[in-house]
Amino acid sequence: EYIFKTYSPNLKINHEKTQYLTTNGKCYVTGVKINNEKRVSYGHEKKEKLKRDIFHLFMAKINGENVENYRQVLGHVSYAMSIEPLHVKQIFKKYCDKFGIDVKYVYKWFEEEN
């Protein structure tokens, strides 16, 4: 409360909405998981869904098909990149290696319209 009073006197803490969290359970803040090491994570379930979506994106692009939720998938990729860029790059590398696609070609997918 001292910080609010000192730096933001117009803001007040709503004690009814205040939650105190422990490290024993899942801790999500604004949709992002904070793990026990106090690091931000995309979350296991979201990572698995992202991996599936990226796989379907690769398959559609390889087969010359349109992806119904193309922009949505790319939005999720961009969001995940802002949280855990190494993990997303590993997924793309895995599928680039698996399908023999140059990663520079994949980056063009983000620039084009579906």
N, C-alpha and C positions, 0 to 999 in steps of 0.2 A: 504494500500500500504506500510505503514511503516513496517509491519510484513514481507511482502515479501522481501522488500529491506534489512531488517536486518537479517532475518533467511534463506531466500532462494533467494539470489540475481540473480540466473539464471532463476527464474520463474517470469512471468509477468502476470498481470491481463488483460484479454481480455475484455475490456469494452463493446464490441459489444455483447458478450454472457452473460454479467452480468445482472441478474434480481433481482429486489428488490420486495419482496413479502410482502403482508399484511396478517393479520389473518382473513380477510373477506371471503376469498375463500379457495378452497382446495389447500393444499400445499404439493406436492409430491416432494421428493428429492431422486434420485436414486431408484425410485419405492416404497419408504416407505412414508407413510403419517405422517405429523407432525401436531398434532391437536392444538387447541387453547390454551391448557395448556402446550404447548411446549413439549409434550410427543410423542414418536414415536409410530405409530400404523400400523397395517397391512392393514387397510382400510376396510370399510364395504363390498364392493363388493367382495374383495378377501376373506374376512372371510366367506361370504355366500357360495362362490364356494368351499372353503376348507371344510366347513361343509358338503356340498353335496358329495364331493369326499370321505371324511372319511366315510360317511354313506354307499356309494356304496362299499367302501373297506370292511367294516364290512359285508355287505350283501353277497359279493362275497366269503369272507372267510368262512362265516357261511354255505353257499351253496356249498362249495368246488369248486368254479369256479375260473378261472384265471382272473386277472384284466389286461386289455390291457395296460393301462398306469400306472402300478404298481409302477415302479421306479419314474415316474414323480410325482405321488401323494405323495410318501414318501419324495421326494425332497422338495415338497411344504410344507409338514408337518415340515420337518427339518428347512426350511427357516422361517416359521411362528413361530416355537419354539424359534428361535434366536431373534425374535422381540417381540412377546407376548406369552411367555410360559404358563402363567396362562390360557389364553383363549383356547389354544390348549388342555391343560390338562383337562379343563372343558368339551370340546367337547368329548374327549375320555372317560371321566368318565360318561358322559350322556349316550353314546352308550354302554359302558360296563354294566352299571346298567340296561339299557333297555333290552339288550340281555342276561344278566346274564353271562357275560364273565369276567374272572379275568384279570385285567390290565397287570399282569406279562406275560400272554399268548400273549397279544397284542404286547408287546415290542419285542417278538420273531419275529414278522412280519418284523421288521426293520433289522433283522439279516439274514433272509432267502432270497433266490432268488425266484422269482415267476416263 
